[in-house]
Amino acid sequence: MDYRTVDDMYERGTPVQLHDKWTPALKRFLHRPAVVIDIEVIGFPRTISRQENGASIVEKYDCVYTVALTPETGSVLTRESVDVIRVLSLDVDRPITKQGQITTFSNWCINQFCGAEPESVSLPDRAKGRIVAGVIVPHTIPMYEAQHRPADHRNKSLQAIKKIHDQLERWQPDVIVLASTHWMPRDGFFIDDGALHEDGCDRSYRGVEPQLFSFPGDPELAALTAFLALSADLPVRRLHRVAQEHAVWVPIHLICREARIPVVPCSIWWRGPRDAHRRFGEVIGQAVRGLGRKALFVASGGLSHTFDFSQPPEYVVPAGERVDKLAVDWLTKGEHEALSSMPDGDFETWNPEGRAGHIYMLRGALGADVAGELLCYQGSNGTGYLTMVFDQ
């Protein structure tokens, strides 16, 4: 079985056949072809193993697919009636040729789940809004779980994020706009226009990770942002996602805690230009101002993102750490351009999470070279965690 990388993932709308070699719980779905409707990029190849005829088989995967299962009956299709699950890329056996009923279902899934072109929206004449602050935060599930493990090294980052939570009363944001480095479409930017973000997956199937989210959205802000981005010649689509990955729900849980602040998740653009991310961030700022919102911008992701589990927990891969230190220095001085103009060779050596799209988008949303306050930098299994606040 071939390991699929970020650059050769199945496209949204692709009919696929699942198997249960890696996830036995999928056995009851194998008679139902599925259609890929969303993709979460893990960011590094993870190893998984299984036993077969007494031998250990080891493979790697780099993404998680959200798939819609073909209906058991020929009843009228609705978004609520179609079973949706999340599977590892290794759970997909092969693509299926589009023909007959699967073609009809695939086309329906594309229309229902895979995004739409932005609609024309008039820029309201309202009181001036603003981005009250921007933050960069890590988002791993082990970090979220470290709340219950006092000795876990990731508690340093958790304590830093708690300081961000403590600022909410001063900032009083009406909305949070979050750029996810696990949502990395190859064809441009996506923005989630859902009025309510909840787990829409089949709850009888546990899937590949917990889905711990239920929080309001801001469809008006999402719609205006998407339209302004399209008007600025940026590739963009609106989408109400069925499931949110942990790059969204971990930071929202940790920053908001008991607060129910509307959230607008947006993607980065895989291998999209650095300048395009900055301009998309500028569009977000324009939409926030136009609607009179007070918004907190969350750049969800780390710095260097090369993993090494053979070293102590707080180890950072040296090549990544070298550039991490430069990046932290530039950001604390407000020298965002130094990060944007980094030579390609240094950039590829750095290997930042999400190709640093979340940080370039942050700069655009802030609208100026704001200096950041370093709350925490630490290593975690080879990667660099950064928690930083850019107060306006």
C-alpha positions, 0 to 999 in steps of 0.5 A, a space after each residue: 500500500 502506498 503512503 499518500 503525502 500531502 501532494 497526492 491526497 484524494 480530491 474532495 468528491 472522490 468515490 473510494 472503497 474502504 477496508 478494515 485492515 487498519 481499523 477493524 471497526 470499519 468492517 460494518 461499513 465495507 459494503 457501502 462505498 464512500 465519497 471524500 468530502 474533507 481532508 485534515 493534513 496531519 503534518 508529518 507521517 505517523 506510523 501505525 502497525 497491525 498483525 497479519 499472519 503472525 507478522 507485524 506490518 508497518 505503514 505511514 499515513 499523513 492525513 485523515 479523510 472525512 467521508 460520506 457513506 452511500 445510503 443503505 436505501 434510496 431515500 431522499 438525500 439530506 445532509 442530516 440523513 447521510 452517515 459521515 465518518 472520519 478515517 485514516 488515509 490507510 483506511 482507504 483501499 482504492 478510488 472507485 470509478 464514477 458510474 451510475 448511482 455512485 456518480 449521482 451520490 458523489 455529485 450530491 456530496 460535492 454540492 452539499 459538503 465540498 464548498 461553494 463559491 462566495 456570494 456577492 455581499 455589500 460591505 455594511 456601513 457600520 461602526 468601525 470594528 478592529 482586530 483586538 489582538 492576535 495570538 500564536 498557539 500550539 494545538 496538539 491533543 497530547 498538550 490538551 490532555 496534559 491538563 491532567 498530567 501535572 508532570 507533562 512538559 507541555 504544561 508550560 504551554 498550557 500555562 501560557 495559553 491560560 494567560 491568553 484566556 485571562 486577557 479575554 475580559 480586557 479584549 472582550 472579542 465578539 468573535 474569534 477567527 482561527 487559521 488552522 494549519 491542519 486544514 490545507 487545501 491545495 486549491 486555495 483558502 476555505 472559510 467555515 460559514 457555519 452558524 453552529 459548529 458541532 460534530 456531524 459524524 456518525 457517533 456510533 463510530 468512534 473514528 480516529 480522534 475525539 471530536 470535542 466541540 460545540 461552539 457558535 459561528 459567525 456566518 455574516 463575517 465568513 460570508 463577507 470575508 469570502 466575498 472580499 477575498 474573491 474580489 481581491 483575486 484570492 482563490 476562496 470557497 465557503 464551507 460548513 465543515 462536518 467535523 473540526 480537527 484538533 487544530 481548531 477545537 483544542 485552542 478554542 477549548 483552552 482559550 475560551 474555556 467556559 466562554 461561548 465566543 463565536 468562531 470562524 475557522 479558516 484554512 491556509 492554502 497548501 503551497 500558496 504564496 506567502 503574500 497570498 496568506 498575508 493578503 487573506 489576513 488583510 481581507 479578514 481585518 477588512 471584514 471585521 472592521 466593516 461589520 463593527 466586530 471586535 475580533 481575536 485572531 488565532 494562528 493555530 500551529 507551531 514553528 518548526 515541525 520536524 518530529 523526533 521521538 527518539 530524544 527527550 520530550 523537550 528536544 527540538 531538531 537543531 535545524 528547526 530550532 536555529 530558525 525558530 530562534 530567529 523567528 521568535 526574535 523577529 516576531 518579538 521585534 515586530 519584524 514580520 517582513 524578515 519572516 516573509 522574505 526568508 530565503 527558500 533554502 532556509 525556509 525548507 530547512 526550517 519546515 514550519 507547520 503549515 508552511 507558516 501560513 497561519 503566521 503570515 495570515 496573522 500579520 495581514 489581519 493585524 494590519 501592521 508590524 505589531 511586536 509580539 510578547 513571548 509567553 512560551 517557547 518550548 520543544 516537544 518531540 522535535 518540534 517547536 511550540 510557540 505561544 505569543 500575543 500581539 496586542 493591538 
